[in-house]
Amino acid sequence: RGVDSVLWYVVPLGVAAALSVFPILAVVLLLLSPNPIPASVGYLAGWSGGVLVLVTLFSLGARLIPPSTTERMPSWAHVVEIAIGVLLVVGGVWRTAADRRRPEPASAPSWTKALDNVGPRRAFAFGLAMNVRPKNLAIALAAGLAIGSASLSIVGSSLTVLIFTAVAVSTVAALVLAYVFGSHSIRPRLERFSDWLVANSSLVLSLSVVLIGALLIVIGTVNLL
């Protein structure tokens, strides 16, 4: 398969990563902190570096498995995708049901308090750590499997990894750039957006997990047929 056909597969996964609620909430809180630009740039570097490293490692791991005799992605990769998708859907539905049984109102995740006053180094480390969340690992694994098992050249694989990374971090990068070039006008909007995300973070997270899982199930099933 060529780079263009693999991109049709991995770009939607990159979009799913880009819409992940917690990385977006983290950068919004950093942009509202006393040290907004250095902290948010450090966080963006860590988030981007983590995505790049994970997808590269997973794609290299997929390359170590003997290639299929056909031009198609091997069937085992699609079985893994479907399994990951089922786990995500079940996890998302369970989380939604648990949230409905919870009587107290939604509150900000505990880790948000640590972002009140951080420097660029701690923000960088936090951005790296954001990548080890189960949903992001699942997306990176699915993308890495697609890239590594597609028998692309080194240049083609590298280009695909870079494009996936750019798409995955695009929302965080866009918020940072918007603040850099228009901090006075965008700050009130960020404050309202932050309040909305905190109030609805659990629901948004559950829905995004279910949608990503359904996407993986559909992709894996279609390619197995």
Stockholm file with secondary structure:
# STOCKHOLM 1.0

chainA/1-225         RGVDSVLWYVVPLGVAAALSVFPILAVVLLLLSPNPIPASVGYLAGWSGGVLVLVTLFSLGARLIPPSTTERMPSWAHVVEIAIGVLLVVGGVWRTAADRRRPEPASAPSWTKALDNVGPRRAFAFGLAMNVRPKNLAIALAAGLAIGSASLSIVGSSLTVLIFTAVAVSTVAALVLAYVFGSHSIRPRLERFSDWLVANSSLVLSLSVVLIGALLIVIGTVNLL
#=GR chainA/1-225 SS CCHHHHHHHHHHHHHHHHTCHHHHHHHHHHHTSSSHHHHHHHHHHHHHHHHHHHHHHHHHHHHTSCCCSSSSCCHHHHHHHHHHHHHHHHHHHHHHHHHHHCCSCCCCCGGGGGGSSCCHHHHHHHHHHGGGSHHHHHHHHHHHHHHHTTTCCHHHHHHHHHHHHHHHTHHHHHHHHHHHHHHHHHHHHHHHHHHHHHHHHHHHHHHHHHHHHHHHHHHHHHHHC
#=GC SS_cons         CCHHHHHHHHHHHHHHHHTCHHHHHHHHHHHTSSSHHHHHHHHHHHHHHHHHHHHHHHHHHHHTSCCCSSSSCCHHHHHHHHHHHHHHHHHHHHHHHHHHHCCSCCCCCGGGGGGSSCCHHHHHHHHHHGGGSHHHHHHHHHHHHHHHTTTCCHHHHHHHHHHHHHHHTHHHHHHHHHHHHHHHHHHHHHHHHHHHHHHHHHHHHHHHHHHHHHHHHHHHHHHHC
//
